[in-house]
């Protein structure tokens, strides 16, 4: 079971890492894949920097956790994903944004999976 959890977590890590790289290589397609317009000027810098770093951080920390078998590396990406889901819900409730159920579901499922996987694959006691 540990091996399966590591493979699945590694897949998620690679996916997020590649998505982060997309933000620097081809930001227009990265933005389109998230149903957002590509901004310009300082907004473009913020969009590429913030969104790209979000995905790179989740991907790298997840892969480190999988490789080193240390759960604490999986907690930060889990926290980022679960907080993003919370903020999506709050954006709907407080600001009338569209309710992005598919994105929220992915963030919650992957975030909780990383916590679970960390508890099962960790070398730590």
C-alpha positions in Angstrom: 0.0 0.0 0.0 2.9 2.4 0.8 4.2 2.0 -2.7 0.8 2.8 -4.3 0.4 5.9 -2.1 3.9 7.1 -3.0 3.1 6.6 -6.8 -0.1 8.5 -6.6 1.4 11.3 -4.5 4.3 11.4 -6.9 1.9 11.7 -9.8 0.2 14.6 -8.1 3.6 16.2 -7.3 4.7 15.9 -11.0 1.4 17.3 -12.2 1.6 20.4 -10.0 5.3 20.8 -10.9 4.6 20.7 -14.6 1.7 23.1 -14.1 4.0 25.5 -12.4 6.6 25.3 -15.2 3.8 26.0 -17.7 3.3 29.4 -16.0 6.8 30.4 -17.0 7.0 28.6 -20.4 3.5 29.2 -21.7 1.5 31.4 -19.4 -1.4 32.0 -21.8 -2.2 28.2 -22.0 -1.6 27.8 -18.2 -4.1 30.6 -17.6 -6.6 29.2 -20.1 -6.4 25.8 -18.4 -7.6 27.4 -15.2 -10.4 29.4 -16.9 -8.7 32.8 -16.2 -7.6 35.6 -18.6 -4.0 36.3 -18.9 -3.4 39.8 -17.4 -0.9 42.4 -18.6 1.6 44.7 -17.0 2.1 44.4 -13.3 -0.9 42.1 -13.1 0.8 39.7 -15.4 3.9 39.7 -13.2 1.8 39.0 -10.2 -0.2 36.3 -11.9 2.8 34.4 -13.2 4.7 34.9 -10.0 2.0 34.0 -7.5 0.1 31.3 -9.4 3.3 29.7 -10.8 5.0 29.7 -7.4 1.9 28.1 -5.9 2.0 25.2 -8.3 5.9 24.8 -8.2 5.8 24.8 -4.4 3.1 22.2 -4.2 4.9 20.0 -6.7 8.4 20.2 -5.3 7.4 19.7 -1.7 5.2 16.8 -2.6 7.9 15.1 -4.6 10.4 15.7 -1.7 8.0 14.1 0.7 7.5 11.1 -1.5 11.2 10.6 -2.1 12.4 11.2 1.4 9.4 9.5 3.0 8.9 12.4 5.4 5.3 13.5 6.1 6.2 17.0 7.1 7.0 17.7 3.4 3.5 16.8 2.5 1.8 19.0 5.1 2.6 22.4 3.4 1.3 21.5 0.0 -1.8 20.1 1.7 -2.3 23.3 3.6 -1.9 25.4 0.4 -4.5 23.3 -1.4 -7.0 23.2 1.4 -6.6 27.0 2.0 -7.1 27.6 -1.7 -10.4 25.6 -1.5 -11.5 27.6 1.5 -10.7 30.9 -0.3 -12.7 29.7 -3.3 -15.7 29.1 -1.2 -15.2 32.4 0.6 -14.9 34.2 -2.8 -18.4 32.9 -3.7 -20.0 33.6 -0.3 -18.4 37.1 0.2 -17.9 38.4 -3.3 -20.3 36.6 -5.6 -17.6 34.7 -7.5 -18.8 31.6 -9.5 -18.7 28.5 -7.3 -15.8 26.5 -8.8 -16.9 23.0 -7.6 -14.4 21.0 -9.8 -11.5 23.1 -8.6 -12.6 23.0 -5.0 -13.1 19.2 -5.1 -9.7 18.6 -6.6 -8.0 20.8 -4.0 -9.8 19.1 -1.1 -9.3 15.6 -2.4 -5.6 16.0 -3.1 -5.0 18.0 0.1 -6.6 15.4 2.3 -4.9 12.6 0.3 -1.5 14.2 1.0 -2.2 14.2 4.7 -3.3 10.5 4.6 -0.4 9.4 2.4 2.1 11.2 4.6 0.8 9.3 7.6 1.2 6.0 5.8 4.5 6.4 3.9 6.5 8.3 6.5 9.7 7.0 8.1 9.0 9.2 11.1 7.5 7.8 14.2 
